[in-house]
Each structure stands twice: as structure tokens, then as C-alpha cells.
Amino acid sequence: MVVGLSRSLSIILVIIVVVAAIGILVVFVSQRATPTTTTPTQPPTRSVSAAVVIRKRGDLGFNDLAWLGGELARKNLNASVEYFYYENVPQAQWLSFLESIVKKGFDVIIVVNFMMAEQVAVLADKYPEQKFAIIDAVVEGKPNVMSIVFRENEGSALVGALAGYLTNSSTVGIVLGMDIPPLWKFEIGYKFGIHYVMNETGKNIRILWVYLGTFGDPSKGKEAALSMLQEGADIIYHAAGETGLGVFDAVYEYSQKTGRKVYAIGVDTAQEWVRPGYIITSMMKHVDVAVYKAIEDVYSGNFKGGVISLGIKEGGVDVSRPEDIKNMIDIAVSLKLMSQEEADKIYSEILQLRNSIPSDVWDKVMQLRNKIINGEISVPIPTSDTITQLREIYG
């Protein structure tokens, strides 16, 4: 039996998907630098200090992932990490809010809010000795600002391949928010993964896709997903923020009503707990890795400004794994957002679904993953110049 969400969990979910929508609306540049993991060659003269700016704790999404990255830096680097919350700070006060953090003297300030890019740029000029990192946005021309973005097209290719291998109806779908360049990477990556399976297996898979023009309307997401289910789709991926909540509802309700097994795929964070037993995986966007990298680079003396692009190879994107799901559930329990009993039931249902997926399917997805890491396969990054052509190729 599926564990129903309590009223408090529903509130948490809305926070998650809103934050996920913010994470989707990123600023991209055409040239990307690829980071390498480094270790200190000699002990630092003092422990690195870091400020991590997040919206709040307890969203079981981007903010808690950022917190995990900071905590990992505490453990592995003996870093001094302090968290600053902007939930109740009006946008008009963001500049003074961030400047007050600068004046505290941290070695690095990590901002997990792409909408603060303008304020970071102003402060980077005013305080050239202060190191900044910003997640999901690009601040150009500032040698003291590390801009960390993600190659979501690679992670989307993995969940696309999983959908391609698992579909029984040979029809899958993807529901997206706004038809803008950041979302194209989710769309084309997903379609690429499905075509990879078609080329490998000879299967003919139909891909249904739609942009709904909003990240904040679950009813539209539900309506779009139901339409796809009625057309035969049995797996639907979403990259639509709060709108994607409606996709989860549609899959659950349609399954309950018809008895037909249909599933969803989550995005950005491990969303399997939302509808345990009905979400086969999520495309992870590891904000924790981004936060940790920024602190580690300062610790090791390798910090430099510019754009850092995190894909599968760098641990920035991936398919969700049981440990990712467990991290979110454990945080929920520690913050008393759900009971341990409820968490255990949810986790059990999630594992039951994952374990029902044949191991050879996971092996094939991991083979694609390795090929992307090794450079044998390159997942296209759509631009305004290539999106039309890529849609002609991949549907």
C-alpha cells in the first residue's frame, strides 16, 4: 500500500518543487571549463572558513543538498562552515544581506540562489579579495567568482535510457516548464537517451513531449500527463518544477483507477519519496558536490574564477541512488518532518520498486554512463542555433 503524504509533507513538497523550479532557471554560457578533483599538496595554515547562503533548511531539496555539501566539508576538510538563510530577506535587501556576510571575513561565500548573481557581481568588484561561488548562474569577468553550472543533458540521457529500456508500451513522455534554453538540455538529453536505446535494441519508441509555459501550475502538469497516459505512455519524466507535482499525481491516480502500471521520473533531487512505488528514479543535480568543490578548491589553494561545468564525470548529475534517497529521508526524520516509522515504510516501498527493475537494465544504463564519462559518447548541448535541428533528429 502506498504511504500517503501528511499535510505537513505536502507543504514540504511544494517548497521542494518551487526550489527545483529556481534551480532549472539557470544562466548558461557557451564556453565551459571542466573541473578536476584536487587534494591539498600540503596542510593549510588554518582551517578554511565558508559561508553557505541558502533559502532555509528542511526543503528536502536544493537547500538541504547544499547543507550536506557543507557538512561533508566539515568532516573531510575540517572546514568551519556557517549557514545564512535568505527566506525572510526581501529581494531589495539582498545586497546588504550579502555584504553583511562579506564583512564577517569568510574565506569563501557560496550563494545557492541564481537570482543573486547581480548582487554577487557588485560585491565581487567592491571586495576583490573576497572569494565567491554561485550555483546555477554565471557571473562573467570576475576573477574572484566561481560560477558553477551543470550538464543536465547528461543526467537526462541516463533517465531517458532507463525509460527506453523499461517501457512496455513503447511510448514515453516528458513534461517541461517553459520553452527556454535551460530546459532544452533536459528535453534533448532525455530524447537522446531514448534514441540510444532504440539504436541498441531496434525498438521503436514514441516520445510525447510538451512545454506548459509555467513552473507553478500542478493542475496543468496533471492534465498534460493524463493526456500522455491516455495516448499510451507508461513512463513520464518531468522538468517542470511545481508543475511536475501534477505529473506525480496523474501517474498515481491513473494507476489506481485503471490498474495499469505507469510511472514517473523525478528531477533535481531524489523525489521518489513523494509517491513511493510510482517514481522509478530521479535525475539528480548534486548541489552538495558543487558546494563541497568550492570549499575544497579554497582549501587546496586551487580556487579560480570562471565557469565550472559539472556533469556525470564530476559528480554533478546522475541517476538517483538509494543513498541519495536515504539522505533526504534521514534529513526529514532529523528535522521531525516525518516519523521514523513513516520514513521506514516509504523507503521500503521505494526499494521494492527499484529492486523490481531487472539488474541487466541498470547495467545497461551504467554502461551508457561510463561511455559518457570516458568521452565515448557526447550528449548534445542544445543552443538557439541547434535546437531546431536536434528536434528534427530526436523528435
N, C-alpha and C positions, 0 to 999 in steps of 0.2 A: 504494500500500500504506500502511495506517495505521501510524504510528510508535508502537510500544509504549512504555509508560512503564517506566522503570527502577525498581528497588526504592527508590532514593532519591527519585525523583519521586513515587512512591506515598505515601511518608511525608510529603512536602511537601503533597500533595493533601489528606491527612487534616487537616493543620494548617489549610489554607485553608478547608475546609468547616466545621471547628469554629469558626473565627473568623467565618465568614459566618453561622453559627447565632447567635453572640453578637450580630452586627450586626442580625439580624432581631428579636431580643427587645428592642425599644426601648420607651421610655415616651413616650406621646403626650399632648398636651393639646388641648382643643377650640379654643383661640384661638391663631392662628399669625401671626407677623409675617413679612413678606416683605422680605428684604434687597435692597439695591441695591448694585451695584458702585461703589466710590468710588476716586478718585485723590487723592493729597495735594495740597492747595492751596499748601503751602509745605514746603520741606525740613524734616525733623525736626531737632531739636537734636542728636540722636545716633541711631545705628542701633538699631532695635528689637531686643530680645532675646527669644527664645521657647524654652520647654521643651516638647517633644512627648513625651508618655508613651504608649508602645506596648508590645505584648507582646514582640515580638522582630523582627528583620529576617529576610527570606528566606521569608516565607509566601506570596509572590505573591498577596497578598490585601489585607485592610484595613490591615495594618501597613505593608506596602510602599507602598500608596497614600498613607498618612499621611506616610511618609518623602518621597514625591515632592512632596507639598504643601509640606513644609518646605524642600526643596531649591529649589523654584520661588521661595519667599520669599527664600532666599539670593541667587538670581540677580537677581530683579526689584526687590527692596526693600533689598538689601544687609543683610538681616537676619542676626543672629547666632543660629543655631539649634543646640540641643543635644538629643540624644535620650536618654530614660531608659526602661529596659526592666524590666517587672514579671514576666517569665516565671518567675523563681525567687523571687519575693517572696510569701510566704504571705498569704492574704487578711487574716488577723489583724494583719498588719503594714502594710497598705495606707495607713493614716492616717499612721503615722510615715514611711513611704516618701515620700508626697506632701509631708508637712511639711518633710522634708529638702530637697526641691526648692524649696519656697517660700523657705526660708532662703538660697538661693543668689542671690535677687534678680532673677529674670527679670521682664520687663515683662508677659508673659502665659504662663500654663501651660495647655497644651492636652491634655486627657485623652481618649484614644481607647479608652475602656472604660466602657460604660454602667453596669457594676456598681460603679464607684467614685463614683456620684452622691452617696451618703450621706457619704462622706469629703470630697468637694468641698464639700458644703453646710456641714459642720462647719468646714472651713478657711476658707471664704468669710466666715463670721461672726468667726472668730478673727483673720483678716488682711483687714480690709475694704478695704485699699488694693491688695491683690493682685488682678490680673485673671485670671480663669479662663475656659476654654471647655471644654465637654464634648460629645462626639459621641454621638448616638443616645440621649440621655437628657434629661430636663427637671429642672432644679433650680430650684424656684419661689421667688420672693420675695427673690432675692439680686441686688442691682444690679451686683455685680461678677462675675456668672457669665453667660456667653453659652451658652445651650443650643441646640445645632444638631441639627435633625431633618430628615428627608427625606420628600418626597411620592412614595413608591414606587408609588402608584396610577397616576401619570402615566407613569413608565417602563414599568410593566407593561402599560399600554394600548398602548404602541408595539410591544412584542413580541407582544402579543395580535393587533394588526392585521397584523403580519408573518406570524404563524401563519395567520391567516384568509385572507390573500391566497395563501399558498403551499400550503395543504393540498390534496392531490389526492383524499383520501378523504372530505373534508367532515366529518372527526371529529378533534378535537384534545383534548389533556388538560392538566391541571395537577396536580402532586403537591405538597402542602403539609405542613408540620410539624405544629405544634399549632394547634388551633382557638381562637385568641386574637385580640384586636383588631388587633395589629400585622400579623398575617398576612392579615387581611381586605382590607387595601389591595392586596396582591399578587393575591389572588383576584378581587376586584371589578374592579380595573384591567385585568387580563387579559381577563376576560369582556367588559368594556366595549369593549376594542379589537376583539374578535371581532365583537361586535354592530355596531360601527361599519362593519366590512367587509360584514356581512350587509345592513345598511341601504343601503349604497352600491351593492352588486353584485347583490343579490337572492339570493345564495347562502344555503342553509340548512345551517348548520354546527352539529354536535352537540358539546357541551362536556362532557367527562368530568372530574370533579374529586373529590379525596379528601383528607381530613386524616388523617394517620397517628399523630398524638399524640406524635411524637418527632422530634428533630433529629439523633439519633445512631445510626440503625439503617439502614445501606445495604441490608441484605437486605430490609427492608420496602419501601424505595423501589423496589428492583428488582422485587419481586413485584407492587407496585401498577402500575408502568409496564408490565410484561409483560401484565398483565390489560387495560390500556388498549390496548396494541398489538393484542392478540388481538380486541378489540372494534372494531378498525378505525382507531384513532388513528394518525396518521403524524407528528405533532409534539407533543412533551410539554415543557412548561415546569415548572421546579421552583422552589420556595421552601421548601426543607426542610433546609438545612444539610448535614451529613454524610449524612443520609438521601438527599439528592439524588444522591450518588455512585452509588447503585444505579440511578437513572434513566439516567445515562450508560451504565452497564454494560448495562442492558436494551436500550437503543437499539442499541448497538454489536453485542451478541451476537445480537439478533433480526435485524438487518440481515445479519449474516454467515451466519446459519442459513437465512434464507428468501429472501435476495436482494431483498427488498422495501426500498425506500428510506424509512427513517424517521429522524427527527432529534430532537434535544433543544434546549432553550434554557436557558442558564446564568443565574446570578443574582449580584448584588452586585459581582463583579469579572469581568474578561474570562476566562471559563472555557474558551474554545474550545480551548486547548492541551491540555486534559485528554483529549479524544477527537477529535483533529483530523480534520475531514471529516465529523463526525457532530453537531456543535453549531453551529447556524446563526448564533447571536448570543447575547449575554448582556444582561441588564438591569443596566446599570452604576449603582452607587451611589458617587458620587465623593467619597470621604473626602478625597482630595487637595484638592479645591475647598474643602471645609469647613475644613481646616487652614489653607490659604492665606488664606481670608477672615478667620479670626480674627486672624492676624498682620497682615494688611493693614489691618484696622479699627483696631488699636492704632497702627500706623504712621501712619495718616492722622488720628488723633485722633477717630475716629468709633465707637470701641468703646462698646457699651452692653449692659447685662444684659437678659435676657429670652429669649424663644424666637425662633429664626431657622429658618424653614422653607425648605428648598432643593428646588425642583422642576426641571423642564426649563429654564425661563426662567433660573434662576440657575445652571445648570450642575451641579445636584446629582444628577440622574438622567438617563439617556439609554439608547439602544441602544449597544452597544459598537461601536467603530470600529477600523479597522486599527491606528491609532496606540495605542489602549488595549491591544490585544493585544501589539503590539510592545514597549510599555513593560514589560509583565510578563515577556516572553521575554528582553528585554535585561537586566533585573534578574537573572533566573535565570542568565544567562551570566556576568554580572559577579560574582555570588556563587559561581560554579562549581557551580551546581546542575544544569546541563546543559551539554553541549559546544556550541560554535558550530555544528558540523555538524548536531547533532541539532536545535538551535533553528531552523536554516535549513530543514530538512525539515518540521518541524512548521508553521512559518509559511507555507511554500509550500502545504501541504495545506489550511490554513485559508483562504488567499486563493483557492485553487482552488474551494472550496465557495462562498465569498462571491461570487465572480465568476460563478458559475453561476446566481445569483439574478437574474432579469430586472431591468434598470435601472428599468423603469417601476414595479416593485413597490417598490423603495427610494424612488422619487419619491413614491409614494402614502403611504408611511409618513412621509416627511418633510413631506408636506402636512398630515397629522394633527398631526405635531409642531409645525408652525408655527401651526396653529389653536389648539393648547393654549397655546402661548407668547403668542399675541395675545389670548387670552381668548375666542375664538370658540366654543371647546369647553371645558367644565369636566368633568373626570373626577371622579366622586363619591368622597368620602372616607367609608367606612362607619363607623358607630358602633354601639353596642349598641342604639340606638333605631331605626336604619335598616337594619341588616344583613339582617333577615328580608325586608323589602320589596325590597331590592336583589337578593336571591337569587331572589325571585319574578319580578323584571323580567329579570334576566340569566341565570337558570338555575343 
